[in-house]
Amino acid sequence: MKERGFTLAEIAIVLVVIGIMLVGGLGAFKAQTDSQRVRDGRAQISEIKESLLGFAVQHGYLPCPADPLLTTFVEDRAANGTCNRAEGSIPGATLGLARSIDPFNKPFTYRVTLGFADNGPASFPPAVSDSNQTLGAVGSCPAGSIAPVGVSFILCSSGDIFIFPSSGAPTPLASNVLVVVVMHYRHGPPNGVAGSVDEQENTNNDVNFVSKLRAEDDVATPVDEEYDDITDWISPSILAGKMLAAGKLP
């Protein structure tokens, strides 16, 4: 009896089925990989925040941002103790972090209120009237306020950074925070094209940032609504608690 082989139509059907299975499998693999990267990124941000707080307790001030154009990840501090920039990359080398880049091999954005990071000029104890010792956002402490020796801020010090639910929103989610850290994920500036308005808000070098739920960058989401940043921050009360517990603030 002569055996019957597969017809071209049958082979084509099998190939189509295999193709569908491969596409579905690749999609599931990508989703699983992305989810793991998000988890890893959030863990990195938590480590960064703890390192920043530990640095402040140890030194009495926060580190300056690193130059985003360099890959040394060393804080960009001037000889007189002031920061050369308020926003840049995480100074991972200065903090002793194992990784200074996110799971997509891109730098984190780090912005700090300069009054919490400047460590100059060498006047001890620093007073609010000193040009580089503002003790936080301007006007947050009474004139003549004095910080302990070796500390750049006191309990009345506040930050100058605001977190909003969207760009242009009238009411912030958090006000006067002193540090913000952003993981930009795979989409938008500085990792790709211009990005949505909300993503641009996290890279335009000002004191306003956006924190919101992720909006997928797929065909179902308009370009101006895409958002995949992860934004986190440190409030003055968190730092004050750490400093009080360490006996660095009265």
C-alpha positions as CSV (number, residue, x, y, z in Angstrom):
1,M,0.0,0.0,0.0
2,K,1.4,3.4,-1.0
3,E,1.8,5.8,1.9
4,R,0.2,9.3,1.3
5,G,2.4,12.3,2.1
6,F,1.4,15.8,3.2
7,T,0.0,18.1,0.7
8,L,1.3,21.7,0.3
9,A,-2.0,23.0,1.8
10,E,-1.5,20.8,4.9
11,I,2.1,21.9,5.3
12,A,1.1,25.5,5.0
13,I,-1.5,25.1,7.7
14,V,1.0,23.5,10.0
15,L,3.5,26.3,9.4
16,V,0.8,28.9,10.1
17,V,-0.1,27.2,13.4
18,I,3.6,27.0,14.4
19,G,4.0,30.7,13.5
20,I,1.1,31.6,15.7
21,M,2.5,29.6,18.5
22,L,5.9,31.2,18.1
23,V,4.5,34.7,18.1
24,G,2.4,34.1,21.2
25,G,5.4,32.5,22.9
26,L,7.7,35.4,22.0
27,G,5.1,37.9,23.2
28,A,4.7,36.1,26.5
29,F,8.5,35.8,26.9
30,K,8.9,39.6,26.2
31,A,6.2,40.4,28.8
32,Q,7.8,38.2,31.4
33,T,11.2,39.7,30.7
34,D,9.8,43.3,30.9
35,S,8.1,42.5,34.2
36,Q,11.3,41.1,35.6
37,R,13.2,44.2,34.5
38,V,10.6,46.4,36.2
39,R,11.0,44.5,39.4
40,D,14.8,44.7,39.2
41,G,14.5,48.5,38.4
42,R,12.3,49.1,41.5
43,A,14.8,47.1,43.6
44,Q,17.6,49.3,42.3
45,I,15.7,52.5,43.1
46,S,15.1,51.3,46.6
47,E,18.8,50.6,47.0
48,I,19.7,54.0,45.5
49,K,17.4,55.8,48.0
50,E,18.9,53.9,51.0
51,S,22.4,54.7,49.7
52,L,21.5,58.4,49.4
53,L,20.1,58.5,53.0
54,G,23.1,56.6,54.3
55,F,25.5,59.0,52.5
56,A,23.6,62.0,54.1
57,V,23.9,60.5,57.6
58,Q,27.6,59.8,57.1
59,H,28.6,63.1,55.5
60,G,25.9,65.6,56.6
61,Y,24.8,66.4,53.1
62,L,23.5,64.5,50.0
63,P,25.7,63.8,47.0
64,C,25.7,65.9,43.9
65,P,24.3,64.5,40.6
66,A,26.9,63.0,38.2
67,D,27.5,64.6,34.8
68,P,25.0,62.8,32.5
69,L,27.5,63.1,29.6
70,L,30.0,60.9,31.4
71,T,30.0,57.3,32.4
72,T,32.1,57.6,35.5
73,F,29.1,58.1,37.7
74,V,31.0,60.3,40.2
75,E,29.3,63.2,41.8
76,D,30.0,66.5,40.0
77,R,31.1,68.7,42.9
78,A,33.1,72.0,42.6
79,A,36.2,72.6,44.5
80,N,34.3,75.0,46.9
81,G,31.9,72.2,47.9
82,T,28.9,73.3,45.8
83,C,27.2,71.1,43.1
84,N,27.8,72.0,39.5
85,R,24.3,70.8,38.6
86,A,21.0,70.0,40.4
87,E,20.1,67.3,37.9
88,G,22.1,64.5,36.3
89,S,22.8,60.8,36.7
90,I,23.0,58.8,39.9
91,P,26.5,59.1,41.3
92,G,26.8,55.4,41.7
93,A,30.5,55.3,42.0
94,T,30.4,57.9,44.8
95,L,27.7,55.9,46.6
96,G,29.5,52.6,46.1
97,L,26.6,51.0,44.1
98,A,27.2,47.8,42.2
99,R,25.3,49.2,39.2
100,S,24.7,52.8,38.2
101,I,22.5,52.0,35.3
102,D,19.0,50.4,35.0
103,P,18.1,47.0,33.7
104,F,18.0,48.5,30.2
105,N,21.6,49.7,30.6
106,K,20.4,53.3,30.7
107,P,21.2,55.9,33.4
108,F,18.8,56.9,36.1
109,T,17.9,60.6,36.4
110,Y,18.7,62.1,39.8
111,R,17.7,65.5,41.0
112,V,18.5,67.0,44.4
113,T,17.6,70.2,46.2
114,L,20.9,72.0,46.2
115,G,20.6,73.2,49.8
116,F,20.8,69.6,51.0
117,A,23.8,68.8,48.8
118,D,26.0,71.9,48.8
119,N,28.9,71.6,51.3
120,G,30.5,75.0,51.0
121,P,31.9,77.5,51.6
122,A,33.7,76.3,54.7
123,S,31.7,78.2,57.3
124,F,30.8,76.3,60.5
125,P,28.2,76.2,61.6
126,P,26.4,77.1,58.4
127,A,23.8,79.8,58.6
128,V,20.8,80.3,56.3
129,S,22.4,83.6,55.2
130,D,25.4,81.8,53.6
131,S,25.2,81.9,49.9
132,N,25.8,78.1,49.6
133,Q,24.1,77.0,52.8
134,T,20.5,77.8,52.1
135,L,19.3,75.0,54.5
136,G,16.9,73.7,51.9
137,A,14.5,75.6,49.7
138,V,14.8,79.4,50.0
139,G,12.5,80.7,52.7
140,S,11.9,77.3,54.4
141,C,13.9,78.3,57.5
142,P,13.8,81.6,59.5
143,A,16.6,84.0,58.7
144,G,19.6,83.3,60.9
145,S,18.8,79.7,61.4
146,I,21.9,77.6,62.3
147,A,22.7,74.1,61.3
148,P,24.9,71.8,63.4
149,V,28.6,71.7,62.5
150,G,29.1,69.5,59.4
151,V,25.4,69.4,58.4
152,S,23.9,71.4,55.5
153,F,20.3,71.3,56.7
154,I,18.1,71.3,59.8
155,L,14.6,70.2,60.7
156,C,12.9,73.3,59.1
157,S,14.7,72.7,55.7
158,S,12.4,71.7,52.8
159,G,13.0,70.6,49.3
160,D,12.2,72.5,46.1
161,I,10.9,69.5,43.9
162,F,7.3,68.8,43.1
163,I,5.7,65.5,41.9
164,F,2.5,65.7,39.7
165,P,0.1,63.1,38.4
166,S,0.6,64.6,34.9
167,S,2.3,67.5,33.2
168,G,0.4,70.7,33.9
169,A,-1.7,69.2,36.7
170,P,-2.8,71.9,39.2
171,T,-2.3,69.9,42.3
172,P,0.9,68.0,43.1
173,L,1.1,64.5,44.5
174,A,4.0,65.5,46.7
175,S,5.4,68.9,47.5
176,N,8.8,70.1,48.6
177,V,10.6,66.8,48.2
178,L,14.3,66.9,48.3
179,V,15.3,64.1,46.0
180,V,13.8,62.5,42.9
181,V,15.0,59.4,41.1
182,V,13.6,58.4,37.7
183,M,14.0,55.1,35.8
184,H,13.1,55.9,32.1
185,Y,12.5,52.3,31.1
186,R,12.7,51.6,27.3
187,H,10.7,54.5,25.9
188,G,10.9,58.2,25.7
189,P,13.7,60.6,26.6
190,P,16.5,60.1,27.2
191,N,16.3,56.6,25.9
192,G,14.6,57.1,22.6
193,V,12.4,59.6,20.7
194,A,10.8,62.7,22.2
195,G,8.3,60.8,24.2
196,S,5.0,62.0,25.6
197,V,4.5,65.3,27.4
198,D,4.6,63.5,30.7
199,E,7.8,61.7,29.9
200,Q,9.4,65.0,28.7
201,E,8.5,66.5,32.1
202,N,10.9,64.0,33.7
203,T,13.8,65.1,31.5
204,N,13.5,68.8,31.0
205,N,15.8,69.8,33.9
206,D,13.3,71.6,36.2
207,V,11.8,71.0,39.6
208,N,8.6,69.4,38.3
209,F,8.3,65.6,37.8
210,V,5.5,63.2,36.9
211,S,4.6,59.9,38.6
212,K,1.7,57.9,37.2
213,L,0.6,54.4,36.1
214,R,2.3,53.0,33.0
215,A,0.6,53.5,29.6
216,E,1.8,50.9,27.1
217,D,3.7,52.1,24.0
218,D,1.6,50.1,21.6
219,V,-0.7,50.8,18.7
220,A,-3.7,51.1,21.1
221,T,-2.1,54.0,23.0
222,P,-1.7,57.5,21.4
223,V,1.9,58.6,21.2
224,D,1.2,61.7,23.4
225,E,-0.2,59.4,26.1
226,E,2.6,56.8,26.3
227,Y,4.4,56.6,29.7
228,D,6.7,54.0,31.1
229,D,8.8,56.0,33.6
230,I,9.2,54.9,37.2
231,T,9.5,57.9,39.5
232,D,10.4,57.8,43.2
233,W,11.4,60.4,45.7
234,I,12.6,61.2,49.3
235,S,10.8,63.7,51.5
236,P,12.5,65.9,54.0
237,S,10.7,64.1,56.9
238,I,12.3,60.8,55.9
239,L,15.8,62.3,55.9
240,A,15.1,64.1,59.1
241,G,14.1,60.9,60.8
242,K,17.3,59.2,59.7
243,M,19.4,62.1,60.9
244,L,17.6,62.3,64.2
245,A,18.0,58.5,64.8
246,A,21.7,58.8,64.1
247,G,22.1,61.8,66.5
248,K,23.2,64.1,63.7
249,L,20.3,66.6,64.3
250,P,19.2,68.0,67.6
